[in-house]
Amino acid sequence: MPNDQVPIAPSSRNAAAEWEILNALIGEIYDSVLHPERWNETLARITGTLAPLRWESAFILWESNHPPRARFVAASGLAAGIQEIYTAVYAGSHPWSRKFMRYSNGSVVDSYDIMTREEFYESEFFRNFLKPYGIDRLIGVLLDRRGGERLGMMMPGPGDRDAESLKRGLRVLAPHIQRAMRISDRIASLELAAGAARSAADAAPFAIFSLDDQLNILAANTRAERYERAGFVRLADGRLAFTHPASHRKLQELAHGATPASLAFQTVNDAGVECPVLAARIPRQTAPQIGGIQLGASLIVTLGSAPGETPVVEIDRVAQWFGLTPAEAQLAVALNSGTTLQHYAAQRAISLNAVRFLLKGVFRKTGAASQAQLIALLARLPVPAEG
C-alpha cells in the first residue's frame, strides 16, 4: 500500500468473521444456563477468543462493599488460592471495587478510565496482590445488582496490551451474560423450591398425587406404590383409578366440576379395609412454553393418614351429627380412640384446663355426662352409605 494511502475501515469479511466468533460465544453463554458447570469453560473460551496476549484470567463474582464480602460464581485461569485470598482479604475493600460499584448494569469498565494508574499503583490491592502476577489493569462488566451486592465479570491483565478489541467484544456479550445469569439464577431457585416440595411430599406419611382433569398422574410421592400394593388404587398407564367403583365415580365427578371444590371420603379395597381420602379440585395450573401452553395439575389427592391421626372425614362426620366445632369434634374422636385428656393436651401443646373446657362443650352438645357415655354415643353413630 502506498505510504500516503488512508487506511480504510475493516472489510465486511472481517466484520462477518468477528460476528461469527461472537455468535458462537453467545451460544456457549446460553448453553451454560442449562449446564452451570460449564461457566468456567465458557469464561476460558471468552478469554482465549477476545483477550490480548497474557490476559488469561476471568471470573464472575457477587461482591458487596458494606459489609465487604465476595462469592465466586465462576472462574478461569486463576492461580491456586487466589479466590480464597481475595475473599478473605480484599473483597469489597479495594479502591477499584468501590469505584466500580457506582456504574450502571451492563457497563463495561476499564480500570484506567475510573482511576489514575498512579492511584492504582499506590493501592495495597495492586502492590500486595496483583503486582506479583504482572497485573495492573482490570476490565469489568457490571451484570446485576441484588440488595447491596453487585454481580460482576472481571478480566485482569497487564496494562501494556491493547484491550480495545476485548472491550468491544464484551459490550456485545454483556447483555447476553446478564440475561443468562438471571435465567440461571431463576432456574436454580425453581429447582430448589421443587426439590424442597418433593422432599416434603416424600416425607409425608400418606400418598400424594397431582393429577390433570383426565386423572393422569403428573406427580406422586414415594408412598403412592404402597396403596397400589394394598389394593386401594390402580396406577396403570400413568393414570390414577380407585379399585372401589363408588370412590372412583366421586373422583371423576370432582374432576369434571367447573369450580374449585373438595371431597373427604373413605375408600375400601377388596378385603374391606378402609382408607381415608382427601381430594381437591384446584384452578388448572398453566405455564406458557414455546409453541403454546403447558397444562398442569387440576386435582390434588391424598390417601391415608399419619400414624395415630384420625381421618378428617371421621371428624367432620361427628361435628355435623352433633353440631360440634372442629376443635370439639377432634377431641371427641380422639377420646373415642382411647386418648386421655392429658395425652391430648400434650399432643396439641395446650393446657389441660383448655382441654377440659372443650370437653364441657362436647358434653353439653351431645348430652353425654361422662367420657364413657360419649364413647357409647359415638359407637352408635350410623355409618354413612357409600355413594
PEMODA-V51499 format. One line per field, one symbol per residue. ss: DSSP state (A for helix, B for strand, O for the rest). Layout:
ss = ???
This chain:
ss = OOOOOOOOOOOAAAAAAAAAAAAAAAAAAAAAAAOAAAAAAAAAAAAAAAOOOOOOOBBBBBBBBOOBBBBBBBBBOOOOOAAAAAAAAAOOOOAAAAAAOOOOOOOBBBAAAAOOAAAAAAOAAAAAAAAAAOOOBBBBBBBBBBOOBBBBBBBBBOOOOOOAAAAAAAAAAAAAAAAAAAAAAAAAAAAAAAAAAAAAAAAOOOBBBBBOOOOBBBBBOOOAAAAAAOOOBBOAAABOBBOOAAAAAAAAAAAOOOOOBBBBBBBBOOOOOBBBBBBBBOOOOBBBBOOBBBBOOOBBBBBOOOOOOOOAAAAAAAAAAAOOOAAAAAAAAAAAOOOOAAAAAAAAOOOAAAAAAAAAAAAAAAOOOOAAAAAAAAAOOOOOOOO
